[in-house]
Amino acid sequence: MGAAWSVGTADDDAQYCAGSTGQNTMQVGGFTFEGIAKDFERHVRAHLPWYDLATDSVAVAAKHYITDGGLVYDIGCASGNVGRSLADVLKSRRARLIGIDCSGAMAARYDAPGALIVDDIRGYEFQPFDVAVSMLTLMFLPPCDQLSTLRKLMASVRHGGAVIVLERFAGCGGYPQTIMQRLTFAAKMAEGTPAAEVMEKEMALIGVQRPLNRSYFYHLCDKPVEFFRYGEFSGYILQK
C-alpha cells in the first residue's frame, strides 16, 4: 500500500493520531499518507485485515515473472512489504527492485531490498521491466490519470512480463454492491477496529481514494486474470 498522490498539507502529528484506542482526528476528505506514516503498520492491518495475505498473493504472482537479471518495479512501495516478500527470488535471480513512492514520510520507513525513488509515478519514466506491482496505489490517483498510468506501464513491460494490480474497484451495482461494501466493513470490525474509526476513515477518503474501473483492463491486454478478491478489493494480472 503506497502513495502515488497525496492530498492536503497537514503534518504527521496533527492529521491522523490513530493509536491503540482507535480514536483519531482524521478530517472529512483529509486522508494523507504523511498523516498515517508513523502508525502505518497498525493502521493498514486494522483497515485491511487481509493485507498480509494480499501481499503474499501479489508476491507469489510476481515471482512467476522475475527473470534472471531482470527488473521489478514496486509502485507505491510504502514500507516495502512487497519488496521484502520478493527478497529471496530477487537475490537468487540477481534481479533489481526499484520502489517508487511520492510520500517522503513513507519513504523514511521503507525497509526492503533494492533502490527507493521518491517521485510521482505520473511523471516517472519507466525503464523496460519484467514485472511491476501496484498494490493499493492507483486508487489514490485521480480517475483521469489511472488509465494513462496503466497504459504507460503496459508500454514499458517486456513481452511476456506483467503488471500486477491489487486495488479497490468500483462496484457492480445493485444489492450485490451493498454486500461487497459490507464485507469490507465487517472484516475491519472483526479485526477489532472500532466502527467509529471505520466510518471516519471512509469519510476521510472522500475525493482522495477513487476506486478503479475494471473496464480499464480490456483496453490494456487480451485477458486480464483475477487472482485475489475480498469485498471491493481485487487483484489482477495483466500479462503482455
MARDOKOL-735551 format. One record per residue (C-alpha): x, y, z; residue in three letters. Coordinates in steps of 0.2 Angstrom, whole numbers, padded with zeros to 4 digits, always signed. Last residue first. Layout:
N
XYZALA/...
***
This chain:
240
+0009-0043-0111LYS/+0002-0050-0095GLN/-0011-0040-0084LEU/-0013-0050-0068ILE/-0027-0044-0057TYR/-0030-0042-0039GLY/-0047-0037-0032SER/-0054-0026-0017PHE/-0072-0022-0015GLU/-0076-0037-0004GLY/-0060-0048-0004TYR/-0054-0054-0021ARG/-0037-0061-0027PHE/-0031-0069-0044PHE/-0041-0060-0057GLU/-0034-0063-0075VAL/-0034-0049-0088PRO/-0035-0057-0105LYS/-0032-0048-0121ASP/-0022-0033-0113CYS/-0023-0015-0110LEU/-0040-0008-0116HIS/-0049-0023-0108TYR/-0040-0018-0091PHE/-0049-0001-0090TYR/-0066-0010-0089SER/-0062-0015-0071ARG/-0065+0003-0066ASN/-0054+0009-0052LEU/-0059+0015-0035PRO/-0056+0034-0031ARG/-0047+0037-0015GLN/-0045+0056-0011VAL/-0062+0064-0015GLY/-0069+0057+0001ILE/-0056+0046+0009LEU/-0058+0054+0026ALA/-0076+0049+0026MET/-0071+0031+0025GLU/-0058+0033+0038LYS/-0071+0041+0050GLU/-0083+0026+0047MET/-0070+0013+0051VAL/-0064+0023+0066GLU/-0082+0024+0073ALA/-0085+0006+0070ALA/-0070+0002+0081PRO/-0056-0009+0073THR/-0056-0026+0082GLY/-0051-0037+0067GLU/-0070-0042+0065ALA/-0073-0023+0063MET/-0062-0022+0048LYS/-0068-0038+0040ALA/-0086-0032+0043ALA/-0083-0015+0034PHE/-0076-0024+0018THR/-0090-0037+0018LEU/-0102-0023+0020ARG/-0096-0015+0004GLN/-0097-0031-0006MET/-0115-0034+0001ILE/-0120-0016-0004THR/-0113-0020-0022GLN/-0123-0036-0023PRO/-0139-0026-0019TYR/-0137-0016-0035GLY/-0121-0010-0044GLY/-0106-0020-0049CYS/-0094-0009-0038GLY/-0080+0002-0042ALA/-0063-0007-0038PHE/-0051-0006-0024ARG/-0034-0011-0029GLU/-0022-0025-0032LEU/-0013-0023-0049VAL/+0001-0034-0056ILE/+0009-0028-0072VAL/+0016-0042-0082ALA/+0030-0049-0092GLY/+0030-0060-0108GLY/+0035-0046-0119HIS/+0044-0033-0109ARG/+0034-0020-0098VAL/+0036-0002-0104SER/+0020+0001-0114ALA/+0010-0008-0101MET/+0016+0004-0088LEU/+0012+0019-0098LYS/-0005+0012-0102ARG/-0008+0009-0083LEU/-0003+0027-0080THR/-0015+0034-0093SER/-0029+0023-0086LEU/-0027+0030-0068GLN/-0023+0048-0073ASP/-0041+0054-0077CYS/-0048+0045-0062PRO/-0037+0055-0050PRO/-0024+0044-0042LEU/-0026+0036-0025PHE/-0034+0021-0032MET/-0018+0018-0042LEU/-0009+0014-0025THR/-0017-0001-0016LEU/-0004-0013-0023MET/+0004-0008-0040SER/+0017-0021-0044VAL/+0028-0021-0060ALA/+0035-0036-0069VAL/+0049-0038-0082ASP/+0054-0020-0085PHE/+0059-0008-0098PRO/+0064+0008-0089GLN/+0050+0018-0083PHE/+0050+0037-0085GLU/+0041+0045-0070TYR/+0029+0059-0072GLY/+0013+0050-0067ARG/+0023+0040-0054ILE/+0026+0055-0043ASP/+0043+0053-0035ASP/+0053+0047-0021VAL/+0064+0033-0028ILE/+0070+0018-0017LEU/+0083+0006-0024ALA/+0084-0013-0020GLY/+0080-0023-0005PRO/+0066-0018+0008ALA/+0064-0007+0023ASP/+0055+0010+0019TYR/+0050+0020+0034ARG/+0058+0036+0028ALA/+0050+0033+0011ALA/+0033+0034+0020MET/+0036+0051+0027ALA/+0043+0057+0010GLY/+0027+0051+0001SER/+0029+0050-0018CYS/+0033+0032-0018ASP/+0043+0021-0030ILE/+0052+0005-0026GLY/+0065-0001-0039ILE/+0070-0020-0037LEU/+0084-0027-0047ARG/+0086-0046-0051ALA/+0101-0057-0047ARG/+0090-0072-0049ARG/+0093-0079-0032SER/+0093-0062-0024LYS/+0077-0056-0031LEU/+0069-0073-0028VAL/+0073-0072-0009ASP/+0069-0054-0007ALA/+0051-0054-0015LEU/+0041-0054+0001SER/+0053-0040+0007ARG/+0050-0030-0009GLY/+0031-0032-0007VAL/+0030-0025+0011ASN/+0042-0011+0007GLY/+0036+0002+0020SER/+0026+0011+0006ALA/+0030+0004-0011CYS/+0018+0015-0021GLY/+0023+0006-0037ILE/+0035-0008-0034ASP/+0045-0010-0050TYR/+0055-0026-0055VAL/+0070-0028-0066LEU/+0078-0043-0073GLY/+0095-0051-0070GLY/+0087-0068-0071ASP/+0069-0066-0074THR/+0055-0061-0062ILE/+0038-0065-0070TYR/+0032-0080-0059HIS/+0039-0071-0044LYS/+0026-0058-0046ALA/+0011-0070-0044ALA/+0019-0076-0027VAL/+0022-0059-0022ALA/+0005-0052-0025VAL/-0003-0067-0015SER/+0009-0064-0001ASP/+0005-0046+0000THR/-0014-0050-0001ALA/-0012-0062+0013LEU/-0003-0049+0023ASP/-0016-0036+0020TYR/-0031-0047+0024TRP/-0036-0036+0039PRO/-0036-0021+0028LEU/-0042-0007+0040HIS/-0034-0013+0056ALA/-0019-0020+0046ARG/-0016-0004+0037VAL/-0017+0006+0053HIS/-0006-0004+0063ARG/+0009-0004+0051GLU/+0006+0014+0046PHE/+0006+0022+0063ASP/+0020+0034+0060LYS/+0015+0036+0042ALA/-0003+0039+0045ILE/-0004+0058+0041GLY/+0010+0058+0028GLU/+0000+0045+0019PHE/-0014+0058+0018THR/-0033+0057+0022PHE/-0042+0074+0024GLY/-0058+0071+0014GLY/-0068+0073+0030VAL/-0054+0076+0044GLN/-0044+0062+0053MET/-0043+0066+0072THR/-0042+0049+0078ASN/-0048+0037+0092GLN/-0044+0018+0089GLY/-0038+0016+0107THR/-0022+0008+0101SER/-0017+0023+0091GLY/-0024+0034+0077ALA/-0017+0052+0078CYS/-0020+0057+0060TYR/-0018+0075+0053GLN/-0010+0083+0068ALA/+0005+0073+0071ASP/+0012+0070+0053ASP/+0008+0087+0047ASP/-0007+0093+0037ALA/-0004+0098+0019THR/-0018+0090+0009GLY/-0019+0077-0004VAL/-0005+0065-0009SER/-0003+0056-0025TRP/+0006+0039-0028ALA/+0006+0034-0010ALA/+0008+0016-0005GLY/+0000+0000+0000MET/
***
